[in-house]
Amino acid sequence: MSCLSEREKSILHRMDERVKILSFVFFIVMVVSLKTPPSLFWSFFVVLFGVFLGRVGVREFFARLALALPFELLIIVFVPFTVPGQEVLNLWGLSLTLEGLQRALLFFLKMEVACSVMALLMLTTGADGIIRGLRGLGLPQVMTVLMEFILRYFELFRQEMEKMNLARKSRGYVRGRHLFHRKTFKVLGEIMGGTLIRSYERSRKVYQAMLSRGYAGHMAGNHFRRSLKFGEIVLGVLWVGAAVVIFMFERSGAM
């Protein structure tokens, strides 16, 4: 509890969600427009400084980045073979070029910095805080309510899946030999069908319960009334300014 209270006292945790979302999104836009690895490394150092300000655990931060790593590698794995240039290696008729490797490295660094910014935003704001900030920025109410429902019932969906898995095991279920085995596909179809039916029934019951409690199209506390503080605005400007400085130094040829 003491560790959690110390984290909540950090500057980034106390920063207004609206300012944080706008400044972080602007930072990502600037990162995507960068064209050299040194400037992207400097951008990553800025994010690490944000990790320090937010008192975020380094292990927790890099664990979030590791979740996105397989998807990033899947995206860039074919890039070296699609960019023409100086051939480095030929695999089964596919030409791997030096320019392709450079392009793949640039894509990877951009994705890594963007994911690090999103990880920092999530760790210092939380899912509820992000939804509250989006609501304060004027995002359509139907979208914020939908996001709120998804987050609220994601754990419930996981519990339903565990119950179905336990029921299969109690009936002597044995897994298929591999993912593409016919038995595996049959079980996956049963899971999808059962989950669809359960979801429909549960959603109907939840909606009826909400109507009986006076639900009129919006959740309680959906109005964002908190006023911005001068220090929060300054911190958001400094965060945006760091991205602008890196961008200008790169365009001037200093990086």
Disulfide bonds with the S-S distance in Angstrom:
none
